[in-house]
Amino acid sequence: MNIILEGPDAVGKTTFAELLRDNYNMEIVHFPSATCQEHLDALYKDNTIFDRFHIGELVYPEIYGREPKLDFDEANSKIMRAIVDNNDILIIYITSDLEILRQRLIERGEYNYLDEIEQQNELFKKYAYIFSAWEYENMYVIDIAQEGAYDRLTEWVKSRLGKTNINVAYKNVCRDLLEKGKLISGGATTRGDYYELTNYMFTIDDINNDVVNLKTRNISLNYITGELLWYWSGRNDLEFINHFSKFWNKISDDGVTSNSAYGYILQKKHGFNQIETIIDLLKQDPTSRRAVVNFNVPNKDVATTKDEICTVCLHFRIEDDKLNCTCVMRSNDVVFGLTYDLSFFILLQKYVALKLGVGFGSYTHIAFSMHVYERDWDLVNKIAYGSMRTIDESIDLMKLIFNNDLIVKYITHVDNEWESREKFNEMLREDGIII
């Protein structure tokens, strides 16, 4: 996570940057005039405080009459998009009492800036208003003239630092596998050699984004939607999911059904709906520690099955009026399994939270074996050390799971009217699922 400080002279940016540096062991960079690409490249650092950044490159060329290296469209689309995707903190300083800045400049002997300080302040106000349209939760506009403004900012930053979203968490897992993983020779029940971390755990603090949408991973929006529909409808037949991937054929014991159809396991396999049961439980007793849904259960064929369920359980717990979720996995492939599992489990967490009328808490993932097969080593390397840029399209899976008419429409299409993945994607775009 990086921190970007923007604002006119004498607002206290340097003092705050030094405080952050000393308290959080961060590096301060006084960012120079730079192009859009240079801004983007800089953002893919980490643990850095940028003293002035893209907004400064919009403000100061206007004041000094020089040619800007960055235009507004680049700043508002490409750079802001990168800041949001990277989960960086953006702080914009302004003041409603210009005399505070004038007095500070006089005390510092910086009389040359007195004539332009009002223009600086007005321009930073303008861009603070414009960029606020992003409604980005890690953006903070501080009016230094307000009583206690600096203290509130300090507490706000303290509450944000260290928070992780799904993309940052996934990138960190890939990096840990590369740097700390142990090479294991594949046995009878594995698919080749792999690099592994045992008893591995990570937490996603910010679950608003529920899809790993890094360009380096290049997730299939078509597949993730098909898998979600399969799970959400409580089905376990290969005929449906085969429209989206033939992978499931390889791990089916009977060639007709799947042992790892999560939705079927949660809603039908045991004769009752586990999801609705734990929702009722937490409605009756919000302090309950019993809200567990189980996936992997005793299996007499564990040594011979092609498809031993990877997920053990999910545990839901309400704390501070927010729903936290902890997932326990016996085995997790970082490329295929983890990418898509995270989306389903986080969506399920959000669904349960909304049904209970509580906020979204954190998601914690524990895997007895987190691994990557040797064939995917190059891809994981690109993810671990590549950029935080995201794919060009986004997907609104929450809109889908709360719209039963759309679910029925898509399932009917797949079962009876299937033409191609391209046609299916057209439907998703028409309905605003893929944006």
C-alpha positions, 0 to 999 in steps of 0.5 A: 500500500502506498500513500499519496499526499496532495495539496497546496504549500504550507498545509503540513504534507511534509510533516505528516509524511515524516510522521508516517515514515517514522511510524510505519517504516515507509519511504518518502518520494518527492514526486517530480513532474512526470508522464502518465506512464511514469505515474503508473510505474511508480504506483507499482512500488509498495510502502511508499509515500508520494509527496505530490503526485497526479493532482499536482501535475494538473495544478502547477502547470496551470499556475506556472504556465508550463506544458503539463506532462499529464492531462486530466483524462489520464489522471482521472481514468488511468491513474485513479483506476490504478490507485483504486486497484492498488488499494492506495491511500489518497489524501488531499489537503485544502483549507477554508481559511486561507490566512492559515497558509499565508501566516505559515508561509510568512513564518517560513520566509517563503514570500514568493508563494503568497501571491499564488497560494490562493490559486493553489488552494482553489485548484486543489479544492476543484480536483478534490471535488472532481475525484470525490466522484470515485467514492473511493473509501481510501480517499480523504479530503482534509480541511486543515482549518477545522478543529482537530483535523490533523488528529482525525486524519492520523486516526483515519490513516491508522485505520486504513494502513495494512488493509488488504483487498483481494488483488493485493492478497492474491499477489502476495500469495503468489509471491510467497509461493515463489520465495518460500515454497518448497518443491515437492515431487508429485505422488499418486493423488497429485498432478505432477510436481508442485511448489508448496506452502503448508498451513498457510494463512492470509486475510482480506480486510476489504471484501468489496471487490470479490474478483481477482481481476489482475491483468496478469492473471486474466481471469475468465469472466465467462467461467466465473459466471458459469461456475457461480450459476452452477453453485447457486442453483445447487446443481452437481451435473457436469453437463451444465458446467462443461459449457464453461470448462471441460476440466471437471470431466477429468476429475469426475468419478462417474463422468456425470456428476462432481463431488466438488459442486459446492452449491449442491453440497451446501444446499442439497447433499445432506438433505437441508440447506446449510446456508439458510440454516446458519442464517437462521442461527445467527438471526436467533443468536448473533453471538453464536460460534456454531455457524459452520457450513461443511464441505469435506465429510468422511469418505470411505473412497478417499484413497481412490476418488479422483475428486476429494473435496478441497474445502473443509468448511466455512465459519461465519462469525458476527463481530462488531456488527460485521460478518467475518468469514474463515475458510479452511482448505485441505488443499489449494491450487493457487492458479485455478482453485484459489482464484475462483474459490475466493469469489464464491466464498466472499460472495457467500459471505456478503450474501449472508451478511446482507441477509442478516443486516450486518456489515462486511467484515474480513475474510480469512483463508487457511490452507493446509497445502497452498501450492502451484504446479510446476507447469504454472510457475511462469504465470505465477511469476508474472502475477507475483512481480507484475503490475496491479493493472486490472482487466478492462471489463468488470463483473457485478456478481452481487447483482446476479445472485440477488436477481432470481429472474436473471439466474433463471434466464441464464440457466434456461439459456445454458440448458436449452438454448446454448450457442457459444461462450461469446453469445453468453457473454453478450447476454451478460453485457446486455444485462449489466453483469459484465461492465 
